[in-house]
Amino acid sequence: METLVRVKVAELLKSKPGKEILVKGWVRTKRGNKNISFVALNDGSTINNIQVVFDMNLFSEDALKPVTTGACIAVKGELVESPGSAQAVEISAKELLLYGTADPETYPLQKKGHSMEFLREIGHLRPRTNTFGAVFRIRHAMAFAIHKYFNDKGFVYLHTPVITASDAEGAGAMFQVTTLDLNNLPRTEDNHIDYQEDFFGRAANLTVSGQLEGELGAMALGEIYTFGPTFRAENSNTPRHLAEFWMIEPEMAFYEIKENMDLAEDFVKYLVKYALDNCADDLKFLNDMFDKELIGRLESVINTEFIRLSYTDGVDILMKSGQKFEYPVSWGTDLQSEHERYLVEQHFKKPVILTDYPKDIKAFYMKQNEDGKTVRAMDVLFPKIGEIIGGSQREESLEKLQQRIEELGMESSGLWWYLDTRRFGSAPHSGFGLGFERLLLFVTGMSNIRDVIPFPRTPKNAEF
């Protein structure tokens, strides 16, 4: 059997009939009678199965009996024209090799129609379903497209640290990294933990963002981007939050807020178009099975100019809307997802970029406007998601940055390296962060963020 080179199902379905082939994969379904058996085979390369036809004059009933849903097999045969309308070609089997069985009594995916909740309980097997095969292929395509986009624009891919001593923006609880004996912690004279005894000689955590280190790269290399895991130790069990997620964070020297917005809009439009152009079969499946408006919503994003307006104008629209919100809105409050989605889905009916937020609800590093009350922040708001991108022009003035750090009561000694970029050759610069899983929620139409990452990390859940 191994004299032939294995061909993937995705390639076979586009091939012309009339040649001998070798295919390997997992059985999705099996049906037939005493004369003939039909097996739908999938190897993960496409949402579509290839039909394998077994003539029972060539195969014994005992040979086909263990070929059940979930079993892994190899088949050598001839690629022939299919008489059915569902596919152009099928395989007329000549040889069969059984790699692994799947007992029909215990295999959890024996039947179709499982709930998302059930599939999360068997995360080790859910990639074998059509749904998660489609989602994870799209995830791969989006990751590739992100690198391609920035590479084609001349950005440098910068690896920022996963272990850090800084909290980029006071973004929330952090996971601590230590080699200290938790049953026998070293103590200082005033009974605090003595981190000088720890591996790094100081307290260290998993990063919440690569932004601050990314800024260092931009101030030397011009335009950089990071793409890696970030961590938040928040006890949050919502469909929008994970404890471990991936972020794309470009930082650009000499970009001001307008150029930052232009890049963010162009970037997400590129990614959505890439998905439509390269993931058509998977998107059609998700559109048909989960969200009938998915493809139309994706197409609407790439064919429209995003609305740009100030936070102040956005709040004014919300307050005059007559809409009853769970969280009251007023100038100076941080907008909730319900507010963002109202602006996008009901008022403008297109993506929105909000700018010039009150400085008191934004991070210390954002450039202050002349009014003394607002900063050059920007949030990109999408339908069904709310905020998908958050960014700003960064404050390049050492004096203003130090003053803001003091106002917030932050400890500046740990940021000496960050402040040095303002001491030595400071320049206007901007950047933003795109939550990868938030993007995937939009592109796939899935409703829970735990269903767009292979192994979700949430409170009380780190099974694998």
N, C-alpha and C positions, 0 to 999 in steps of 0.2 A: 504493500500500500504506500509506503513512504518514498517510492521512486518518483512520485509526482510531488510537485510543490503545492502546498496548501494555498487556496485562493479564498479571500474573504468574501462573505456574502454580499457586501455592498458592491464589490467588483463583479461578482457573478451575475447579479441582477441587471447589470448594464452590458453583459457580454452577449455575443451572438451564439446561438446553439451550434452543436455539431462537434464538440471536443470533449475529451476525457478530462475529468477534473477530480480534485480531492478537496473536500470541505470538512470543517470541524466546527462543532458548536454544541449548544444546549437545546434540548427538545422543548418546544413551547406547547405543542399539542400533537396528539396522535389520534387518527380515526381510520376506519376501514372495515373490511370484512375478511372472509376466509381466502379471498382471491387476491386482494390488494390492500396495502396500507399506505396512508399518507401521513408524513411527518413534517410539521412546520419547524424549521431549524433556524436558530439565530446565534450569531457569534459576537454580538455587541457592536459590530461595525456600522449598523444601520437599524432604524426602527422597523424595517421590513424583514419578514422571514422569507426563506426560500423553501419551496415545497420539495420534499424528497419522496419519490414514489418507489415503494418496495413491491415487486411482483412476488407473490407468495409461492410461485413455482420455483423461485430461486432461493428463497429464505424460509427456514423452518419457523413454525409458530414459536418454538422455544427460543430461537435467536431474537425474535422481535418482542417477546414478552417483557424483558427488562427495559425496553426502550419506552419509557414513560415520561411524563412532564417533569422536567428538571434534570433528566439524565444527560450525560455528556457523551457524544459519539463522534466518530469520524466515518465519513462515507466516501467511497470512490465510485464514480459512475459517469454517465454521459450527460452533458448539459443538452437538453432537448427543448424544442418549442412546446409551450404549455397549451393544452386545448382549452383550459379555463380562462376566464376573463380577468381574474385577480392578478395574474402575473404573466410576463411574456415568456419566461423560461422556467423550467423545473429540472430536477435531477432524476434520472432513471438510475436507481442504485444497482451496483454490481457487487460491491463488497462493503461489509459493515464491521467496525471495530468499536466495542463498548469501553469507554474510559472509566466512567463512574455512574453508578445507579442513583436513583432518588426514590426511596420507598414511598409509594402513593399514600400510605397510611400516616406518614409522619412529615412529609415534605410540606412546609407551610404555604407554599405558593401553588398548590395543586389546583386551586380554583381561581377564577377571576373576580374582580370587584372588591378587593380588600380596601378597607378605609386607610387614609393616611396615618391615622393614629396607630392602627395595627402594624403597618409597615415600618413605623418608627421603632416599634418594639423588636423588629427583626432587621435592624439596620445592616447586618452583615449579608443579608440576602436581597434586600430591596433593590439594589442595582440591577438585578436580573429581570425586573418588571419593565414593561414598555415605558411606563411613566418616568421612572428614574434613569433608565437608559437614555431617554430623550433629554432629560434635564442635565445629566452629567456630560453628554456630548456637547450640548449648548454651552455648558460651563467651560469646557475645554476650548471651544471655538472663541468664546469671549476673551479668555485669557490670552490666546494667541493673537487675537485682534488688538488687544491693548498693547502688547509688545510691538506689533507691527506698526500701529499708529504712531507711537512715540519714536520708534526707530526711524521711520520714514521722515519724521520731522526733525531728526538730528538730536533728539534728547539722549542723555546718558542714563542708563539704568543703574541706580545706586542702591547698594544693599545697606540699609540702615539696621542698627542693632535690635535684636529681639529682647535682649537683657539690657536694661537701662537704669540709671540712677535718677532720671528726671521724669516728672509727670508733665507731659507736653502742655496740657491746658487745664489742669485740675478737672479732668474729664470724668472722674469717678474712681471707685475703689480699684486698686491694682493687685495683681497676684504677686506675692513676694517670692523671691528666689533665694534660697539659703542652703548652706551645707551644715549649719549649726545643729547640734543635737537638741531636738525639741524637748527632750525629757531632762536636759541638763543645760539650760541656756546660760552662757556667761553673762555676768552682770557688772555694771560699773559701780562706783562707790555710792551713787545716788539711786541704785537699783534699776537703771535702765538696761536694756539689752546692749551688750558690748559688741557692736558690729565690726569693730577692728579685728575681732577673732574670726569673722566670717570670711568666706572665700575671696570676695572682692575688697575686703577691708572697709566696707560700708554697706548700708542697706541697698538692696537691688530688687528690681521688679521686672515683670514682663511688660513690654511696651504697650501703651495705648495709642501711639501714633509715631510714625517716622518723620513727622513734619519738621521738628526743630533740627534734627540732623540733616534732613533734606535741604533745609535752608543753607546750611554750611556748604553743601555740594553746589547749590545754585550760585553761591557767591564766589565760586572758583571755576565751575564748569559751564556756567551760563544757564542751561536748561537741563534739569534732571527729573527723573520720576522714580518713585519707589513702588513696589508691589509685593506685599508680604502680609503675614499674619499679625493681627493686633488682638489685644486682650482687655476685657473689662470684667472686673469681679463684682458686678452688680447682681443682686438677687432679683432678677427680672425674668418673668415667665410669660412674656407676650409673644405674639406671632412675628414681631419685628426685631427681637433682640437675641443675640448670641453672646456667650462668654469668650469665644474665639471666632474671629472672622477676619476677612481679608480686605485690605485697603489699597487703593491706588492713589498716590499722592504726588502730583507733579509740583515742582517749585521752579520759578522762572525769574532770573535776574532781568531787570529793566522792563518788566511787565507792570502796568498799572491796572486799576480795577476793570476798565473796559476791555483791555486785551485778555484779562483773566476770564471775563465772562464770555468773550468770543471763543476762547480756547475750549472752555467747558461745554458750550453749546455745540461746537463743531465735533468735539470728542464723543459726546453721547449720541449724536446723530450718526457718526461714523460707525459706532458699535452696533446700534440698532439696524442700520443698513447692512452691515456685515452679517448679522444674524439672519436677516431676511434673504440675503443672497446665498448664504452657505449652509443654512440649517432648515431648509424648506420642509423636508419630510417630518422632522421632529416638531417644528412649529405647527405644521398642519395637524399632527396628532394631538398636540396639547390644545390647539384651538378647537378641534372637534370634540375632545373628551372633557375639557375643563372650563374653557373660557371662549365662548363663541365670538367674542369681540377682540380677541388677542391680536390677530394679524392686522385687523383694521386699525387698532390702537397704535401698533408699532409703525404702520405706514403713515399715520397721521403725524407722528413725531418728526419724521424725516422730511415731511412736506410742509412744515409750518415754521414761521419765525417765532421764537420764544418771546413772550411778553417780558418787558423789563420795567419794574417800578420800585419805588422806595418802600421800605417797611412802613413808613408813616402813611403813605397812600394805601398800602395794603390793609393796615389797621382801620383806616377810615372806611374802606369798602366793607370790611367785616362788620364794623359797628353800625353801618347804615343798612345792612343786608336784611334785617328783620329775622335772621336765622337764630334759632335757639341752640347755643352750643353748650356742651357739657362743661367746658372750661370758659368762663367769661373772658372776653378780650378787651384790652385797653392799651394805650400807648405805654410801653415800658415792660409789658409782659412778654414772655417767650412764647412764640406761636406753637400750638399743638398740631398734631397731624390733622385733626378735624378742620382746623382753620386753613391749613395749607391746601388740603384737598378741596375745600369749598372754593378757594380762589382758582384752582386749576380746573376742577371738574364742572363747577356750576357757573362761576362768574365769567371766566375768560374762555373756558373749554379748550385750553391749550397749555403747554408747559410755561412756567413762570420763573423768572429770576428776580428774587427780592434782594434789595441792596440797602445799605446805610441803616443798619440796626442800631438801637441804643447801645452805647458802649458798656453799660452796666450788665448786660446779659450776654456779652461776648468775651472772648478770650483776651488776655493781656497783650498779645503780640499784634493785634489788628491795628492798622493805621487809623489815627484819629482824624476826624473831619474838623474843619475850621469852626464849626458851631460848638465844639466842646462837649457835645452830647452824643454824637453818633460816630460810628466807625465804618470804614470801607469794607464791610462784610458783604458776602453774596451767598445766597442759598438757591439752588436749582430745585424747583418743585415739580413733581411728576404726578400724573393721574394714578390713582390706586395706591400710591406709595407715600406721597408727601415729599419731604426732603430726600433727595437722592445724592446731592452734592452740597458740601459746605466749604466755603473758602473765603479768602479776603486778600486785599493788598496788605502786606506786612509793614509794620512800623519800622522805618529805617532810621529814625532819629534816636540816638542814644539817650538824650535827655528825656524825651517823652516816654521812651520805653522804661527807663529807670523810675520815672515818676509814677507810671501806671503800676509797676511792680510794687512800689511802696504803698500806693493807694489800696491795693488788694491785700496788703499784709503778707506778701509772698517772700520766701527766703531767696534772696538774689545770689548768695554765695555759690549755690550749686549751678547757677546759670552763667558763670563768668565766661565760659567758652562761647555761649550764645551772644552775650553782650559784646564780646570781642569783634564779632562780625560788624557791629555798628561803630566800633572804635577805629577799625582799620579798613578803609576803603568801602564804607557803607554805600549802598545803592538802592534805588527803588526796586522792589521785587514783590511777587505775588505767588499764590498757589492755592490749591484746593484738594479736598479729599473726596473720593468716590468710594462708597461702600460696595464692594464687589457683590455681596449677597443681595443688597438692595437692588442693584442693577439687574441681577438674575431674577428677582421677584418680578420685575417689570417685564423682562424679555420672555420669561416662560409663562407668565400668568398664574404661577403658583401663589397660594395665599398665606403660606407659613414659611418663614425664613429657614426653619429647620429642614425644609424639603428641597433646598437648593444648595446644600453643602453635604458632602458625603458622610461626614461623621460629626453631627452637631454636638457642641459643648454647651450645656445649659445647667442651671442649678440642679444638683443631685444626679447629673447624667454625664458620665465619662466612661462608657462601657468598653470601648475598644482602645 
